[in-house]
Amino acid sequence: MSYSNNTTITVTLYEAPLLRHIKLCLLLIFQIPSVLCTLLIFYHFLKNNREYRHRIQNQILVLLLFINFLIETIELTITETFLNFGFIQSSKICLFWITINYTLFALSLSLTAWTSIERYLFIFNAHFIKKHLILLHYLPIIMLIIYTPLFYSGLILIYQCENDFDCTKYTCAGPCYLYEAQLGITDWLINVFTPIIIIAVTNVTLIVQVIKQKYRMQRTNQWRRTIKLSIQLLSISFLYICGWFPYMTVSLIQIFENTLFLTHLVSTYVAYLAYVSALLLPFVSIICLPDIKQNLLSLLFNNNIIHAATTRTINKTIAHTVAKF
């Protein structure tokens, strides 16, 4: 997503082709292994037993990975095309790009925020969340999945305002509703600021709570489970805070005093930080799914053993053949 409320600037800063191609190469380097890692997680998730697939903490993580997979394969492909050529071919592609960019990133961010709340409840009040599973697990997820596409489809595709796309800018300089202060600020508050604050506050609260209850939990079997779940939540949350906090900060400054430099900073650098969390999420998720991690390590370890055994056999065969001569 890219926010800007400046309607008076007529001069733009130039982005060198070399910078675009550097960003393109970096994205491609991480995109391919990230997609492969996601597919491996999906494969092992489907392959495992029914009980594993129906664990509460696994369901929302896999949903988050699926949204992330759409970002990596669909949205990122358009971004890479833009970086390669330096422009988007038509305003229709701009509309599609903006819609899918805003929807998928906002949905990913809001699901992470809810994951933070749910994981906190699951650590300290597991019986409560299991008792109200529909209300506290399924209903919020369904509401977010319905709300986010409807919100952005309505504002980008249906809302009556005149788009003036710049096909040489990231997300074509954004949809027209962003240039209306009330709508732009409302979108920023609801879909960017609030999820990031929820993620940050929940994780700080989690750390404080774990420290406070450390002695009591160490006397029971709950300590190891609490640490494991806490590391899982903190790992994913840290990715999103690193990727989105700079964007949130610069966007907040833009609301009060937008300048040409800030607009250029967001569209050229800061907006791309969101891809860091998207591309690294599958690797961090391996930590959150220890069963899959164990299977992958076993697979790699067994393959190494087979490869070593095959190499030794080939070497012995060659040595035996040479000895005959």
C-alpha positions in Angstrom: 0.0 0.0 0.0 1.2 3.5 -0.7 -0.4 6.6 1.0 -0.1 10.1 -0.2 -2.5 13.1 0.3 -0.4 15.7 -1.6 -2.3 17.2 -4.5 -0.2 20.3 -5.2 3.2 18.7 -6.1 3.9 18.9 -9.8 7.6 17.9 -9.8 8.6 14.3 -9.2 11.9 12.8 -8.1 13.5 10.4 -10.6 14.2 6.8 -9.7 17.2 5.5 -11.5 16.8 2.2 -13.5 19.8 0.7 -11.7 17.9 1.2 -8.3 14.8 -0.5 -9.8 16.8 -3.5 -11.1 18.6 -3.9 -7.7 15.2 -4.1 -6.0 14.0 -6.5 -8.6 17.0 -8.8 -8.2 16.7 -8.8 -4.4 13.0 -9.6 -4.6 13.6 -12.5 -7.0 16.4 -13.9 -4.9 14.1 -14.3 -1.9 10.9 -15.0 -3.8 11.8 -18.4 -5.3 13.0 -20.1 -2.1 10.1 -18.4 -0.2 7.5 -19.8 -2.5 9.1 -23.3 -2.4 9.2 -23.2 1.4 5.5 -22.3 1.4 4.6 -25.2 -0.9 6.5 -27.6 1.3 4.6 -26.4 4.4 1.3 -26.8 2.6 2.3 -30.3 1.5 3.3 -31.4 4.9 0.3 -29.8 6.5 -2.1 -31.7 4.1 -0.1 -34.9 4.5 -0.3 -34.9 8.3 -3.1 -36.4 10.3 -6.5 -34.7 10.9 -5.7 -33.8 14.5 -2.6 -31.8 13.4 -4.6 -29.9 10.8 -7.3 -29.0 13.2 -5.1 -27.5 15.9 -6.3 -23.9 16.5 -2.9 -22.3 16.3 -2.0 -24.1 13.1 -5.2 -23.1 11.2 -4.7 -19.3 11.4 -1.0 -19.7 10.6 -1.7 -21.6 7.4 -4.4 -19.1 6.4 -1.8 -16.3 6.9 0.6 -18.3 4.8 -2.0 -18.7 2.1 -2.6 -14.9 2.0 1.1 -14.5 1.9 1.4 -17.0 -0.9 -1.0 -14.9 -3.0 1.2 -11.8 -2.3 4.3 -13.7 -3.4 2.8 -15.2 -6.6 0.3 -12.6 -7.9 0.9 -9.2 -6.4 4.7 -9.5 -6.3 4.7 -10.6 -10.0 3.1 -7.3 -11.0 5.5 -5.3 -8.8 8.5 -7.1 -10.4 7.1 -6.4 -13.9 6.9 -2.7 -12.9 10.4 -2.7 -11.6 11.7 -4.4 -14.7 10.1 -2.0 -17.2 9.7 1.1 -15.0 6.0 1.5 -15.8 2.7 -0.2 -15.9 1.1 -0.7 -19.4 -2.5 0.5 -18.7 -4.8 2.0 -16.1 -6.8 -1.3 -15.9 -3.7 -3.1 -14.7 -3.2 -0.2 -12.2 -6.7 -0.8 -10.8 -6.1 -4.5 -10.4 -2.6 -4.0 -8.9 -3.9 -1.4 -6.4 -6.9 -3.5 -5.4 -4.9 -6.7 -4.8 -2.0 -4.9 -3.2 -4.2 -3.0 -0.7 -6.5 -6.0 0.0 -3.8 -8.7 0.5 -1.4 -6.6 2.6 -4.2 -5.2 4.8 -5.6 -8.7 5.3 -2.2 -10.1 6.1 -1.6 -7.3 8.6 -5.1 -7.6 10.3 -4.8 -11.4 10.5 -1.4 -11.1 12.2 -2.9 -8.7 14.7 -5.7 -11.1 15.5 -3.2 -14.0 15.6 -1.3 -12.0 18.3 -4.5 -11.6 20.4 -5.6 -15.2 19.9 -2.1 -16.6 20.6 -1.9 -14.6 23.8 -5.3 -15.9 24.9 -4.2 -19.4 24.0 -1.1 -19.2 26.1 -2.7 -17.9 29.2 -6.4 -18.8 28.8 -6.5 -21.8 26.6 -9.7 -23.2 28.2 -11.5 -19.9 27.7 -10.7 -19.7 23.9 -11.6 -23.4 23.5 -14.9 -22.9 25.3 -15.8 -19.9 22.9 -14.1 -21.3 19.8 -16.7 -20.0 17.3 -16.8 -16.5 18.8 -13.1 -16.0 19.4 -11.6 -18.0 16.6 -13.7 -18.6 13.5 -16.0 -15.5 13.6 -13.1 -12.9 13.7 -11.3 -14.6 10.9 -14.4 -14.8 8.7 -15.2 -11.2 9.4 -11.7 -10.0 8.4 -11.8 -12.1 5.2 -15.2 -10.6 4.3 -14.5 -7.0 5.4 -11.1 -6.3 3.8 -11.9 -7.2 0.2 -15.3 -5.4 0.4 -13.7 -2.3 2.0 -11.0 -1.9 -0.7 -13.2 -3.0 -3.6 -15.8 -0.4 -2.6 -13.2 2.4 -2.3 -11.1 1.6 -5.3 -13.6 0.2 -7.8 -17.0 1.7 -6.8 -16.4 5.0 -5.0 -17.0 7.9 -7.3 -13.8 9.9 -7.8 -11.5 10.5 -10.7 -8.3 8.4 -10.7 -5.3 10.1 -12.1 -2.8 7.2 -12.2 0.9 7.7 -12.7 2.0 4.5 -14.4 5.6 5.2 -13.6 5.0 5.1 -9.8 4.6 2.2 -7.4 0.9 1.1 -7.3 0.5 3.9 -9.9 0.6 6.5 -7.2 -2.5 5.1 -5.5 -6.3 5.4 -5.9 -8.1 8.7 -5.9 -9.8 8.2 -2.5 -6.4 8.6 -0.7 -6.3 12.2 -1.8 -9.4 12.9 0.2 -8.1 13.5 3.7 -11.0 12.0 5.6 -11.1 8.7 3.7 -7.3 8.5 3.5 -6.8 9.0 7.2 -9.7 6.6 8.1 -8.1 3.9 6.0 -4.7 4.5 7.6 -6.1 4.4 11.1 -8.2 1.3 10.7 -6.1 -0.9 8.4 -2.5 0.2 9.1 -2.2 2.0 12.5 -4.6 -0.2 14.6 -3.2 -3.6 13.5 0.4 -2.5 14.1 -0.4 -1.1 17.5 -2.3 -4.3 18.4 0.7 -6.4 17.4 3.2 -4.3 19.3 1.1 -4.0 22.5 0.1 -7.7 22.5 3.7 -8.8 22.3 5.0 -6.3 24.9 2.2 -7.5 27.2 3.1 -11.1 26.4 6.8 -10.5 27.4 5.8 -8.8 30.6 3.3 -11.5 31.5 5.8 -14.3 30.8 8.4 -12.6 33.1 5.9 -12.1 35.9 4.7 -15.7 35.8 8.1 -17.3 35.1 8.6 -18.8 38.6 5.1 -20.1 38.9 5.1 -21.7 35.5 8.5 -23.3 35.9 7.1 -25.4 38.7 4.7 -27.0 36.3 4.8 -28.4 32.8 3.3 -25.2 31.4 6.7 -23.4 31.2 8.0 -25.2 28.1 4.7 -24.9 26.2 4.5 -21.1 27.1 8.0 -20.4 25.9 7.5 -22.3 22.6 4.2 -20.5 21.9 5.7 -17.1 22.9 8.7 -17.6 20.5 6.3 -18.5 17.7 4.2 -15.3 18.2 7.2 -13.0 18.8 9.0 -14.3 15.6 6.1 -13.6 13.3 5.2 -10.3 15.0 8.8 -9.1 14.8 8.7 -9.6 11.0 5.6 -7.5 10.6 6.7 -4.7 13.0 10.0 -4.4 11.1 8.2 -4.3 7.8 5.4 -2.0 8.7 6.5 0.3 11.5 8.7 2.5 9.3 5.8 2.8 6.8 3.4 3.7 9.6 5.7 6.3 10.9 6.4 8.0 7.6 2.7 7.9 6.7 1.8 9.6 10.0 4.2 12.4 9.2 2.7 12.7 5.7 -0.8 13.2 7.2 0.4 16.4 8.9 3.1 17.6 6.6 3.4 15.9 3.2 6.5 16.8 1.1 7.9 15.7 -2.2 10.8 13.9 -0.3 8.4 11.9 1.9 6.3 10.9 -1.1 9.4 9.7 -2.9 10.7 8.0 0.2 7.5 6.0 0.7 7.1 4.9 -3.0 10.7 4.2 -3.6 11.9 2.6 -0.4 9.5 2.3 2.6 6.7 0.6 0.7 9.0 -2.3 -0.3 9.7 -3.1 3.3 6.4 -4.9 3.5 7.8 -7.5 1.2 10.5 -8.3 3.7 7.9 -9.7 6.1 6.0 -11.5 3.2 9.1 -13.2 1.9 10.6 -14.2 5.2 7.3 -15.4 6.8 7.5 -19.0 5.4 10.9 -19.5 6.9 9.9 -18.1 10.3 6.7 -20.3 10.1 8.9 -23.4 10.1 9.8 -22.5 13.7 6.1 -22.3 14.5 5.4 -25.7 13.1 7.9 -28.0 14.8 6.4 -31.2 13.3 7.0 -30.0 9.8 10.4 -28.7 10.7 11.3 -32.2 12.1 10.0 -33.8 8.9 12.0 -31.5 6.7 15.2 -32.0 8.7 14.7 -35.8 8.6 14.2 -35.6 4.8 17.3 -33.5 4.3 19.3 -35.7 6.7 18.2 -39.0 5.0 18.9 -37.5 1.6 22.4 -36.6 2.8 22.9 -40.2 4.1 21.7 -41.7 0.8 23.9 -39.3 -1.1 27.0 -40.1 1.0 26.3 -43.9 0.7 25.9 -43.6 -3.1 29.1 -41.6 -3.4 31.0 -44.2 -1.4 29.6 -47.0 -3.5 30.6 -45.2 -6.7 34.1 -44.5 -5.4 34.6 -48.2 -4.4 33.4 -49.3 -7.8 35.8 -47.0 -9.6 38.7 -48.0 -7.4 37.9 -51.7 -8.0 37.8 -51.2 -11.7 41.1 -49.3 -11.8 42.7 -52.0 -9.7 41.9 -54.6 -12.3 43.8 -52.7 -14.9 
